[in-house]
Amino acid sequence: MIRTRLTALLLAFALSACGFHLRDALVLPDDMGQVKVTSRDPYSPLARTLERALERAGAPVVEADAEGRFTTLALRSERWASVPLSIDQRGRAQEYTLRYAVVFAMVDENGDEIVPQQAVELARDYISVPTDSTGTDTERELLARELQREMSASILRRIDAATRELRPAAQ
C-alpha cells in the first residue's frame, strides 16, 4: 500500500518536473465579435465542425450568407488525395496515403489579419485489400472523418495561438 502511494507520488512529481500540463481550452478575445465561417463548398463538413467548435468557445457564429462586417474564418481550399504507397505482385495498389490539405485565413471585421493565410496538411496511411472493396471503403470513410476532426482541431489551435498573442497587446 505504501509502495503504491510512493510510486504514484513519484510519478506525479516526474510529470510536473518535465513540464507536462493539459492544454487550455480555446479562448477567443471578447472584442472579436461575431464570426462567419466561409467555404467554397457550402456543404463543407469542416466548416460545420468549425462553426460548432467556435460556438463552444463562446463566439457568436453567423450564417455564411449573412450581410455585414464580421470576423471571417475563410476556408479557401480543401483538397483530398489518395496516393498509392505499395503494390502487390499483380500491380494492384495495396497501401495508400490519404492526404487532406486546407488553406485558411482569419480576418477581423476591419479586414486586419488575425491568422494569416496558411496551409495545413494531414495524412494517414491505410491498407487496401484489392479483393475486399467493402472494407476498404469503410476504412477510408472512417479515416476521412478522423482527418476532418483533426483538421478542425489544428485550425482552432492556430487561431488560439494567434489570438493569445493579441490578448496581452490589447490589455
N, C-alpha and C positions, 0 to 999 in steps of 0.2 A: 504494500500500500504506500509506504513512504517512498519506495523506489519509483513508483508510477508518478507520484506527485513531483518528485525531484526531476524526473525526466520531462514532465510537462512544463515545469518552471524553466528548466534549461532551454527547452525548445522555444518558449515564449521570449526569453532573453536573446536567443540567437536570431530569431526573426526580427526583433526590434533593433538589434545591432546591425543587421545587414541593410537596413533602410526600407524594408518591406512595409507597405501600407496600402490600404484599399484605395482605389481610385474614387475621387469625389464625384458626386452626381453632376450632370450637366447643369450649369447655372448661366443664364443669359443676363446681360445688363438690363436694368429696369428701363432705361431710356431707348431700348431697341424698338419698342412699339410693335405694331402688328407685322407679321411675317407672311410673305406669299412664297409658295414653292412653285416654281415653273419648270416645265419639262417639254421637250419637243413631242414626246408621246403623252397625250392627255390621259392615257390609262396606265401610266407607268407605276408598277408596284413599288418601286423605290421611292417615288415621290409621295405616295400614300403613306409609306412607312415613315418617311422623314416628317411628314405633317403630324402624324400621331406622336412621334418622339418629341417634336418641338412643343406640342401641346402639353405633354407630360412635364416638360422642363419649365412650363409656365408662360410660354409665348402664345399670345392670341394669334391663331392662324386664320387667314382669309382665303377665299377661293382663288384659284389661279386666274380666273377671268374677271376678278374684281378690279374696278377702276379706282385710281387714286395713287398716292405715293406711299409705298410700303417698303420695309426692308425685304429684299428679294433674295431667296436662295435659288439660283438658276442652275438647273441640271442641263448643261449644254450638249452633252453627248453621252450616250450609253451604248457600249459595244460588247457583244458576246462573240467568243470564238472557241472552237473546239479543234485542237491540234493533235494529230496522232503522234504518239511517242514511240510505239513499238509495233511491229507487225509479226504475224506468225509465218510458218513455212509456206503458206499458200498466198501470202501477200495481203492478208486481211489485217486491218488495224485491231490491236487488242488492248492497247493502253492509250488513254487520251489525257490531255491537259485542258480543262475548262477554264477559260480566261474571261474576266469581267472587268471592263475599264469604264470609268466615269470621269468626265471633265465637268467641274462645277466652279461656281464663284458665288460670293455673297456680297451684296452692296446694301448700304442703308438707304433711307428714303431720300437723302440728298444726292445720291449717286456716288458716295465715297465708298471705297473698298473696305470691307470688314475682313473678308477672306479673299485674297487674290485668286484668279483663275489657276486651277491646278488639276492634275490628273491623278487618280487613284486606280491602281490595278491590283486585282486579286486573282489568284489561280489555285486550282485544286486538280490533282491527278486522280483518275479513276480507271478501273479496268472494265473493258467491254468484251464480253464473250461473244464472238460472232454467231454462235448457234443459239443464244438466248437474248433476243432483242427486247423482250418484255422487261426483263430485269435491268437491262442497260438503260432503257428509257426512264424507268422509275428512279434508278440511282442518279441519273443526270438531272432529273427534276428536283430531287432532294438536294443535290449539290448546288443547283441554281438558287433555290430558296435560301440555303445556308449562306451563299455568297452575297445575296441581296441583304440579308440581315447584317452580315459583317461589313458590307459596304456602307450601310446606314450608320452603323456604329463608328466606322472610320471617319465618315464625313462629320458626324457630330463631335467626335474628339477634336478634329481640326477646327471646327467652329468654336468649341470650348476653349482651346488653346489660344486662338486669335482674340476672343473676347476677354480672356483673362489678362492678356497683355494690355487691353484697352481700359480695363476697370481701374487699375491704380492711377492711370493718367487722368481719368475723369474725377478722381477724388481730390 
